[in-house]
């Protein structure tokens, strides 16, 4: 299986460094997957569209339902990377994605 090396900050172009710095500033860290996608800015931006979706629905769904909504979309689309990321968010918030327990909402 081929492996693409993540972008190294010291070797990155100024544009890639700026995007890297923005991600770290907004999210606290940058994953190896995001660093790898920085080889292609259109691919990187496609992944990062999760954040505008979250920001759009979270005000009326709340954090829990936003994460459940996004996890359901990712699972139905068979997006292993996205569903794994969202599963981790659910687990970190105390939710069990394997035994969903609806609340009154």
N, C-alpha and C positions, 0 to 999 in steps of 0.2 A: 504494500500500500504506500503510495507516495506521501511525503510529508512536506508541507510548506513551512518554512521557518518564519516565525513571527517577526514583524518589523522591529529592528533594534533602534531605539530612540537616537543614539549617537549617529547612526547611518541614515536617518530619515531626512526627507526634504523638509524645508521650513513649513510647508502647508500641512504635511502629515504630523509634524511636531505640534503645530497649533491645534489640530484636531485631538491629538493624544492628550495635550495639556487640558483642553476643554473637558474631555471625558473624565479625567482624573479630578478636575475641579468640581464637576457636577455630581459625580458618582463615587468618588473616593478611591477608585482604582480602575485599572483597565485589564480585562481578561486577555489570556493568550489568544482566544478566538478573535477578539476585536483587534488585537495587534496583528494577527494574521490577515484579517480582512482589510487592514490599512494598505495592503498592497494594491487594492482596487477600491478607490474612494466610492464609486457607485455601489459596490457590494456592501461596503461599510455603512453607507447612508441608508441602504435598504434595511439592514438589521436595526439600525438606530431608530427607525420609524415606530418601534414599540413605544418609545417614550412619549411622542405626541399623542398616540392612541390612549395610553394610560392617563395622560394629563387631561384629555378630553372627557373620558368617562368617569374618572375617579371622583369629581365633584358631586355627581348624583348617584353613583353606585357605592362609593366608599372603597377603602383599600381591599377589604376581604372579597367583595363581589367583583372588583376589578381584576384581582388576581385569579379568581375562579373563572371569570369570563375569558380572560386571555389564555388560561390553561386549557379550557374547553376548546377554544379555537385551535390552539397548537396541537392538541391531542387529535382532534378530528382531521387536521391537515397532515398528520403524521410527521410533524416537524420535531424530530428527536431533540435537537439542540434547544429549541424554544420550550418544548414541554418539560425538558429536564430542568432548565433555568427556572421556569415558573413553578414546577414541583418543589424545587428547593425553597423558593419564596414562601410557598404554602406551608411547608414543613417548619421553616424558621418562625412562622407566625403561629404555630401550634395547630395548624390544620392537618388532617390526615387525608391526602388526596385519594387514598384507596377506600376510605369509608366516609364519604361526604355526608355531613349532617347539616341539613338546611336549618336556618333559623327562621324566625317569624317573617322576616323580609323576603 
